[in-house]
Amino acid sequence: MLFFSKNRLFACLILLVSFLTAFAAACGLIAVTIALIAAELLGFSRTQTADGLLTYSVVLFGLGFGSNFEFGTAFSVLLVVGALLTLFLSTVLNAILNKRGLPALSLAFIISTGLIIIASKSFDGIGLTHRQIYWYNESYAIGGSKLVDLISWIENWSMPEYISGFFRSMSAILFQVNITSGIILTIGLFVYSRIAFTLMVFGYAVALLFSYTMGGGGFMGFYNMGTNFMLVAVALGGFYIIPSIRSFLWILILVPIAYLMVSGIGNLMLKIGVPVFSLPFCLTVILFLYMLRLRKTQMKLALTPIQYYSPEENLYHYNNGKERLLNTFYLQLQLPFLGEWVVSQGYDGTMTHKGDWSKAIDFVILDNEMKTFCLPGNQPEHFYCYNKPVLCPADGIVEEIIDHIEDNEIGGNNTKQNWGNSIVIKHAEGLYTKLSHLKKHSFKTTKGAYVKKAEIIAYCGNSGRSPEPHLHFQVQSTPYVGSKTMSYPFSYFVSRDGHELQFSNFSVPTEGSILSNILTNASLSSAFNFQPGFILKVLADDYKTEEWEVNTTVYNETYFYCKEQDDYAYFVNDGTVFYFTNYFGNKQSLLYHFYQSAFKVLLSSEKELTLVDYFPLNSFVSTPIKWVQDVLAPFYLFIRLKYESTVALDSNQIGIGRQVINSKQIQELVWNKTIKSEASIIIENGKISEFSFTTNQQKIKALCSI
């Protein structure tokens, strides 16, 4: 966690580098060992301590204590006491701040170390050490003269002062001040995360620029440069906030804020003889994050919703999930009609959708000549949408019904009873839908009744402010007829432009769009209805037989688990679309190839629709190209891996017979497009019977059985 990483290889590298000052490193290990033993004795489970949040500050305490105090009996006692105090403080601070969505960072280390420094002034048994000045001696004890010669050679490299200062600032995060450690850590950081490396360099440059501008000579100490400025850039530029050009621009402000805190708070703390340590870093990060959490909307500076402990992983999963996971943010609303209708007036329409009532949609039915009626067109009954069933858009409770207003004559308008016959349905707290201009006495439900999605609730009419029959639909946050409208998407629908069909998800249809609902196929729905406990046995030539068992997490996330390969594939089935959300494990397994084949599948075969999606970028791109993309990712994506799937057209929706799902992966590199793989999934009588996956290098045919 020292560099916001859970990468084990990088952690091993950090541990190795820390032993260039072996005594401090040993103190860090002893401190964290004491803390872990104490945590277990106190009844904390290993899952509570495994992520390092409780012991992060303990490691810093051990490193800092070993770097600054002379060894002795009093030192040993205070190391134990300080490690336990840091553990207690870290546990409590994490509990308090995490409830508010804030990190405790290194606050526990700062408090415990500060207390011991103040208290040690009255202890004769412990004093400050000059060990840091003679750190070569410790290197000699580890690797002899060869290691010392190597380190001396590196330390004497000719380089500009600002570059050597960067490396020394990197090493200062581990309470060292040498170029060798800094270079090793920089290489490790770059391999772990290109975005984090870029932010480190950017934070360092901003601190230097601000210092020169303020007349400070460009230097505030290597420890402050590394811990308080460079780590602020990583934390707020790409770890707790999704990296973007906006997060980088905010670093231009946040690093100077941390600089002011170092200067101001540092001078105050020096009066009591305590260094400022990483307090400015903690205060800057917590202050900014808390402020962002007070916003009503995230706008363009997005907080990291799920922490993957890598700026790249955070960014790519966030970009991938913005559209794919909208069902977690929105209630699924379907179009409130059967068949094809047209949006005659959309949001911010030129006729009546203005002001507080601008986010509404009017629907009508058109014929092939784009007319809403058949001749002579002087009666409501001549209009195609008149007396057509109106469907409930989602499950809910009827809050209000108006059912006494007569239909208008064609061309007439009842402005006194503007909305005409209407129904308001409550779907959730603060979420209502209203359908208006309905036919008098056509309601199939009553006030207070529970209505289900797709249930017929009334028939289209011509009441209220309606010169000709149409259906008015709006979403609102209050339960009254005439309430202010709010923007809200329909979950899934088909839009048609001539003979071309397009699948839309969680979007608002525009004026002139020809729309219809998605009709699911019973066989496809059954095949992808994976319930907890379900086991699918899969075998293919040259592969070990795999069994995929469906499980759920404590957060009700559903996933396949393959014991043979130790693979996890998380998925969602929302009744209309099946899609995978994440994969962890062996990328040569059958489960992984199924993940690629069925990344997103429409559970309908009524119309030949192509679903388009994108894989998370970090999963599929070769390393050299990926590293270049990683550096540029906060600003521009030049490579993407596109996924397309199509269910073969089938007029049989009841689920008897055979369905075929075809999919492919297309690499988009700037303007060049290359098909990377193709796949097909065979559904027979409501079950997946086989799937094939083909690339230039291999062709796999896997047979599936329950």
Phi, psi and omega in degrees: 000353182299327178242030181059036184234145170244016179287122187292323179294318177294323178297319178296321179295317178299316179299317179298314181295324181299334182278004167294334166245084194298322184295315179296319179297318178297321178296321177298317179294317179297316182299314182289328176296315177301316182296318181294319177296316180297319180298320180290320178295329180279354176101009176282136179283162180292334176293332179286333182257349186294328184281353175084357183295325181280336185251359179303311180291331179295319177299314179299319178300312181299316179298313181293319181294317180291335181279338191242346184239149181281140182290145177175186181296313179298322177301313183298317180296314182292330177298316179293310182298316181296321178298317180292319177299317180296320177298314181298314180296318181297319180297313183291315181295321176297318180297319182289310186283324181297330177298335179260011179073026183241149179273150176276339178053228184254025181301320181297318177299316182298315183293310184294317180293320177299317179297317181292322178297316180294315182293326185294342180294338179259006179253124178279344186276359181218143179211170180291155183246158174254021185301325183297329181291327184250041183292341176300327180299321180291322177295323178295320180296333181273310188238005178072197186292330180296317179294318179297318178298319179296314180296318179298320179298316179293317182297336182264007175302141178276118179206155178302150185299325183288335176282314177298326177296325178296314181295319179294324178293324176298314182291333181295338177298333176258021179063033173241164177220064180221154184289323184302307179299320181298319179295314180298315179296322180295317178297315179299319179296319181296318178294320180291314183204117177290326179292316179298320177299314180299319180292323176301312180297317181295315178298320178297315181294319179296319179296317178298314181298317180295320180297316178296319181297322181277359180081023182269001177081002175083014183217132177233019183095140184297322181297315179295320179300314183285306189280319188264339182249308183292320179288331173299317180298318180290315184298314186260349178268338185200001181252296178280343177238140179297125182298134180199175178297329179290319179295323177295319180295324179293336177298331177298338178260319188289323178295315174300325176298315177297324178298315178298321179293320177301314182291312184287305181292325180300317179295323178293317183288332178296335179294335177254008174077026181241127176296159180285341182049225183259022181299317177300321176301310181299312183295318180297314182294311182295318180300312184290317180296319180295320178298317181295328180287347177275355180288153175279328177228152181283340182054227185260349179257094191265131172288147181292115184285320178231126186272117177257004176058039173198126178304322179295311180300316179301314183293311185292321177291324178295312179299319182291328185268350183303319179261326186289330187252025181295338179294344176277344181255333185239143168290141182281113175254132176259164176297141188271041181202169174258150177074199183262128174234168182236142175281107180276334175211124183257198177302141179055041181294158185280346185266291186233350184271082185225160175062228181293346183245030186280335184267065181225163182227136172253135180242142173220174174247134179246152173265187183294340178265012179064031176255150181268359186213165170254153184297146008276349176075025180250007177230148178306325183295343180281348184268135189299326184276347183295134178066017174275147183296141176251129186259152174288127185286338179193162179303144179179185180243134181289118181269325185205143174223132170246123190214049181222008188259130181287154174294148175281157165289155181299128183092349180276169181211131177252083184284341178288326177244067194312312188276348182065202177291127188220161173224135176245128183240131177268123180255332178195171178299124180076014180224111181229152170240148178231132176240130190229171182068036183275166182280136180300136177061025180258359185291138179254013180215177182226164178299133181090351182281154175270128180241147183254155178305134178076002177285141177288124182248340180187188178230149184293139181226207183216039183266159178079209180281080187211099181289340174210157185303134173195166179248123178261132181228137175209157174250140184215164183259355179233159192270022188254148170291126184097006179294157176297140181276163175220149179287132182201136186272159164276147186289298182222139174198167178250132174247143184238133174235098188068240177261359182271127181253143179225133177276132179236142177226134177046061178217166179258121181295145182266164181300134181092352181290139174261119193235155171206160179281163173273127175257116184284154179262128185297322181292315178295317179300319179292318183297325183257015178271074184274108181261154178307133182099342179294137179233127177248124178265128186231131179222148180206155178301139177069013177233148172291144176297133181243146172240124181254116179255137180272128178228170174230149176272176178295342178263015179063027172276132183260141183207155169273139172235126178253108183295322184299325183249354185058048182255148176231129177229109183273142184214166178226138170233107184261014178097336179244323183227139170254134177205150176274145180248336182196156177218135175227127176141201184290125182268017173242013184269165177293324179297321179295320179291328175291321175303317178291324185285321185247038184304321175206122186230129174278129183271048181212142176232016181293320181231149181278093183249141176254121175271135180241133179212177179226136176286153172302131189297325186291346187274339195229359187261139179295153192302309183302313180293321182298319181296321176295316179296322179302316181297321184271348189305320179296343184248325186198136174255115180259354178225137178216153176246107186274145177238133176230136175222145180222133173268128181302138184302133182211124179279349182270107183261000187270354171097020178254131177110215192232132174239149180234130176250121178252137180217163177206156175251132182235119177277125178253104180249101187056251181259354183270134179240130181227129176284119183267328180200159175226149183212159173215146179236130182257126177249126178231120179052045174079016180223148175283118182262329179194163170213151178235149181221123188233130171233183177293335185263337186207160174225122185243134172236115184248133178261138185241142177210155181269000000 
